[in-house]
Amino acid sequence: MPFSFRRRPELAGLDLRSRREVRRIAWHFAQRHWTLHAPAFAWIVFVLLHTRYHVVPERRDYLLVTLVIFVVAVVNIRFHIARYLKPARAIFDLLGSAAACFVTGR
């Protein structure tokens, strides 16, 4: 299950700080994938359609659709991070604790 990173085999045997660094490296990799940004693009298109053509006239419906798109975005982010945990752990094992700073530039 990608929504809980507690039991992921890629993070086994790491302390809290190391887990955070591996997740940061995975997030850095995930940001490069175009499908991560698809919910944001869908929301922008929805807002433009709503503004121009009043696709959803009720305020409650507009907020509900926005909330659904937000939930889809969060799930999408979690899936992307889970996908890149294995390569992030390999880089962390190779470079050590300086891996997060080296890869992310921070």
N, C-alpha and C positions, 0 to 999 in steps of 0.2 A: 504494500500500500504506500503510494508516494506521499500521502498527506501527513504521515507521521514519520519523521526522520529518526526517531529514537531507536528503532529496531533495524535500521538499514545495515546490511553486512559491510557496506563500504565505509561506514563510520565506526565499526566495531574496534574496540581497543584504543580509542582515542579519548583524550580528556576533553573537557568542555571547550577550551580555547582552540584546540586542534580541530575539533568538529566544526566550530564556527569558521575557521580558516578554510577548511575543505568546502563547506557550503558557499563561502564567498567566492572561491575559485570556480565552483560549479555555476554560480549565478553569473559570474563574469563570462563564462562560455555561453550560457543560455541567452544572454542579451544579444549575442551575435546572430541568433536564429530568427528569421523573419516571422515565423508563425507566433512568436511570443507577442508581437505587436498587433496581431490580427484583431483581438477584442477592442483595442483602442481605436483602430481604424473603423471597425463596425460601429462603435459608439459615435465617432465623429460623423459618419454617414447618417446614422440615425438622428443625431441632433440637427444636421443640415436638412434632412427630409422633414423633420418635425417643424423646424423654423420656417422653411419655405412652403411646404405643402400641408402642414398641420396633420401629419400622418396619425398622430395620437393626440386627439383634442383634449382629453382629460388629464389634469395634472397628476392625479394618482396613477394612471396608467403609464405616464411618462416616467415617473419615479420608479415604478415597478420594473419597467424595461431597463432603466439605468441600473437598478440593483441587480437584475439578472445578468447583465453584461459585466458588472463588477465581479460577481461570483464566478462567472466563466473565466474572467481574467485571472483571478486568484488561483483557480484550479489549474489553468494553463501554465501559470508561473511555477506551481508546485511540480507539475509533470515535467517541465523543462529542467528544473533543478535536479529532480530525481534522475533524469536521463543522463545528465553530465556528472553525477557523483562519482562514477567509476573512474573516468579519466582524471577528474580532479584529485581523487585519492592517489592515483598513480603518480601524478605530478607532485603531490604533497610528500609521498614516500620518497621520491627521488630527490627533491630539493630541500625537504625539511620545513622548519617553521618559517623560513624566509620565502617560501613559495608564494604565499598570498600577496606579499609585497612585490615580488618579482613579476607575477602574472598580472595583477590588477594595477600596478603602478602606484600604489599608495604606500 
